[in-house]
Amino acid sequence: MGHREDLLEGAKRCLLEKGFVRTTARDIVKESGTNLASIGYHYGSKDALLAQAYVALAETASDDWGDVGELPGEPGSLERFRAVMSGITDSLGKPGSLWHLSIELITMGDKLPAVREYLSAAQREAGRGFIGMIMGGEEPPADDPSVDTLGKFFSVLVLGLIAQHTFDPEFSPSADQLAEGLGQLAAAMAAAD
């Protein structure tokens, strides 16, 4: 690995251990075995490096839930939705959870403008990923209208779940409760049509 990759790996470890605000450039350098100048050269700033490290962590988070083709249930089914939500809910309480970083970003976003800008662009990608996992098949193209509807719906649901768990883990819904609630809503909507 070169300095760029070493910095990214070091930044990921620092994020999971210390979070955004408490991670310093020196922490990253120590963890990566590189030097301070490398951060500016390869990423422009510590905040830009941390943003990319967060996105890299988020992209691999779903790997723990298994291959999309191995998820139970038919694409678009409540069983598939439950499986994806179960992967998220199971990981919420684990030490060093990626999801706690999401809350830190929400609360500190205005103080980390470079991070916020980068991650705002990455949100569309997250929505595309949820569509691919839950609805099955390939992620839709970035300009597909479902990214602005279904993708945003899934992203808001997951962010709300993370916020609820952070605020009150005991009240936070399980994957089964989320699937049941979604099923009840779908049945009520179908009956109203």
Summary of the structure (lengths in Angstrom):
residues: 193
radius of gyration: 18.1
end to end distance: 57.3
largest distance: 62.5
contacts: 571
relative contact order: 0.11
helix: 79%
strand: 0%
